[in-house]
Amino acid sequence: MRIGLKALSRVGKATAVAALAAWAAPAAQAQTANASFFVTSKSIGNGGNLGGLAGADNHCQELAQAAGIGGKTWRAYLSTQAEDGKPAINARDRIGKGPWQNVKGELIAKDVTELHDANKLTKQTALSEKGEVINGRGDTPNRHDILTGSQPDGTAFAGPEDRTCKNWTSSLQGAAMVGHSDRIGLRDDEPSKSWNSSHPSRGPDGGCSQNDVKSTGGDALLYCFAVN
């Protein structure tokens, strides 16, 4: 049976495509397996009431597990404030030593110092555990407000003002300090276009309900880091 040149060409192209796919799949899997940072694709759903640090960490772990990167210890980038005789906890002290990279293998920061100085977080690199870009300013809906409860250096706030929704246990009282995952500030000329400490949450219910965080461009999302 004779096979025409066009048929051979089609077979050749199909073989090439199959070979390329076979080569790309292991590379993509390796990048995902090495992931050590992501922004949560969804929230717990209770605004600032995350069930404390343990609940937030568990949320990171569950999303990582579903995405195939659960074979590590994941922690939420959150600070808590001193309360009832318990000392404050700094977000920067909870997340390991680095380096951290997103699910596409792009470096976010080599260590804690770089993370809080000249990190490589942008809208295009602050990806979810699924490799998705998080909506930022100009998108509908805007979801760039990420809960952190932290100062720019990654430490907890001192003083009486609540910046952690009662240490992540309340959707009714207080407020939460948030950062912007797209690094775009409240004004284009704002000098502190900060990924982790841009402004306190606020809204019709005060600042900690799911409705509150959505009203200012958020969705109660979290930064998650692998500590090992």
C-alpha positions in Angstrom: 0.0 0.0 0.0 1.4 3.4 -1.0 1.5 6.2 1.6 1.4 9.7 0.2 3.9 12.4 1.2 1.1 14.4 2.9 0.2 11.4 5.1 3.9 10.9 6.0 4.1 14.5 6.9 1.1 14.3 9.1 2.6 11.2 10.8 5.9 13.0 11.3 4.2 16.0 12.9 2.1 13.8 15.2 5.2 12.0 16.3 7.0 15.2 17.0 4.1 16.6 19.0 3.9 13.4 21.0 7.6 13.5 21.7 7.5 17.1 22.8 4.6 16.3 25.1 6.5 13.4 26.6 9.5 15.6 27.2 7.5 18.5 28.7 5.4 16.4 31.1 8.3 15.2 33.4 9.7 18.8 33.3 6.4 20.3 34.4 6.0 17.6 37.1 9.5 18.3 38.4 8.7 22.0 38.7 5.5 21.4 40.6 7.2 18.9 42.9 9.8 21.5 43.8 7.2 24.2 44.6 7.7 25.8 48.0 5.5 28.9 47.7 2.0 29.6 46.5 -1.0 31.9 47.1 -4.1 30.0 48.1 -6.6 29.7 45.2 -9.5 29.9 47.6 -10.2 31.1 51.2 -11.4 29.1 54.2 -14.6 31.3 53.8 -14.8 32.9 57.2 -12.9 36.1 56.6 -10.3 36.6 59.3 -11.5 33.6 61.3 -9.0 31.0 60.1 -9.2 28.8 63.1 -6.0 30.3 64.4 -2.6 29.6 63.0 -3.3 25.9 63.1 -6.4 26.3 60.9 -4.5 28.5 58.4 -1.6 26.0 58.2 -4.0 23.2 57.6 -5.6 25.1 54.8 -2.2 25.5 53.1 -1.5 21.8 53.6 -4.8 20.6 52.2 -4.5 22.8 49.1 -0.9 21.6 48.6 -2.0 18.0 48.9 -4.8 18.5 46.3 -2.2 20.0 44.0 0.2 17.2 44.4 2.8 19.1 46.5 1.7 18.0 49.9 4.8 16.0 50.7 6.2 19.0 52.7 5.3 20.9 55.8 3.4 24.0 54.7 2.8 27.1 56.8 0.7 30.2 56.3 2.6 33.5 56.3 0.8 35.1 59.3 1.8 36.9 62.4 -0.1 36.9 65.7 0.0 39.6 68.4 0.8 39.3 72.1 -2.4 38.4 74.0 -3.4 36.8 77.3 0.2 36.4 78.4 1.2 34.7 75.2 4.0 36.3 73.1 3.6 37.5 69.6 4.6 35.3 66.7 6.3 36.7 63.6 5.3 35.4 60.2 9.0 35.5 59.1 9.9 33.0 61.8 7.3 30.4 60.7 8.2 29.7 57.1 11.7 28.1 57.1 14.9 29.4 55.7 14.2 29.2 51.9 14.8 29.3 49.0 11.2 29.4 47.8 9.9 29.0 44.3 6.4 28.9 42.8 4.8 25.9 41.0 6.4 26.9 37.7 9.9 26.8 39.3 10.4 30.5 39.3 12.5 31.8 42.3 10.6 34.0 44.8 13.4 34.6 47.3 16.6 32.8 48.3 16.1 33.4 52.0 14.2 35.3 54.6 16.3 38.4 54.2 15.7 38.6 50.4 12.0 37.9 50.9 11.6 41.0 53.0 13.9 43.1 50.8 14.2 42.6 47.1 12.1 39.5 46.4 10.8 38.5 43.0 7.1 38.6 43.8 4.9 40.1 41.0 1.4 39.4 39.8 2.9 36.9 37.3 5.0 35.0 39.9 2.6 35.1 43.0 0.8 32.1 41.6 -1.7 29.8 43.3 -1.0 26.1 44.0 -2.7 25.4 40.6 -0.3 27.7 38.8 -3.0 30.4 38.3 -2.5 34.1 38.4 -4.4 35.8 41.2 -6.7 38.6 40.1 -5.2 42.0 40.9 -6.2 45.7 40.6 -8.0 46.2 37.4 -9.4 42.7 37.3 -12.9 41.7 38.3 -13.1 40.7 41.0 -9.9 42.1 42.5 -8.4 39.5 45.0 -5.0 41.0 45.6 -5.4 41.7 49.4 -3.6 38.8 51.1 -4.0 38.3 54.9 -0.7 38.6 56.8 -1.1 40.6 60.0 2.5 41.7 59.6 4.7 44.7 59.3 7.0 45.1 56.2 9.8 43.2 57.9 7.6 40.2 58.6 7.2 40.9 62.4 4.0 41.2 64.4 2.4 44.5 65.4 2.9 45.7 68.9 0.3 47.9 70.7 -3.4 47.7 71.2 -4.7 48.0 67.6 -5.8 44.6 66.3 -4.2 43.7 63.0 -4.9 40.0 63.1 -8.7 39.6 63.6 -8.1 38.4 67.2 -5.2 36.3 66.1 -7.1 34.7 63.2 -10.1 33.6 65.4 -12.7 36.2 64.6 -14.8 37.3 61.7 -16.6 39.8 63.8 -14.0 41.9 65.6 -10.8 43.8 64.7 -9.0 44.1 61.4 -6.3 42.4 59.5 -3.2 43.8 57.9 -3.0 42.7 54.2 -0.4 42.8 51.5 -0.9 43.1 47.8 0.1 40.0 45.7 0.4 42.1 42.6 2.6 44.7 44.3 0.3 47.5 43.2 -0.3 50.1 46.0 -3.3 52.2 46.8 -1.8 54.9 44.6 0.4 54.5 41.6 3.0 56.7 43.4 2.8 55.0 46.7 6.3 54.2 47.9 5.4 51.1 49.9 3.8 48.9 47.2 4.2 46.1 49.7 3.5 42.5 49.2 2.9 41.9 52.9 1.9 45.1 54.6 -0.1 47.5 52.5 -3.2 48.5 54.6 -5.6 47.2 57.3 -8.8 45.5 56.2 -12.0 47.5 56.5 -15.6 47.2 55.4 -19.2 47.5 56.4 -18.9 45.0 59.2 -15.6 46.4 60.6 -12.8 44.5 58.9 -12.8 40.7 59.5 -15.8 39.3 57.8 -15.6 37.7 54.4 -17.7 40.5 53.1 -15.3 43.1 54.6 -12.2 41.6 53.0 -13.9 41.3 49.6 -15.1 45.0 49.8 -11.5 46.3 49.6 -10.2 43.9 46.9 -9.5 40.6 48.7 -10.9 37.2 49.4 -9.1 36.2 52.6 -6.4 34.5 50.7 -3.1 33.5 52.2 0.6 33.2 51.3 1.8 29.6 51.9 5.5 28.6 52.3 7.1 25.2 52.6 9.4 25.1 55.6 11.4 22.0 54.4 
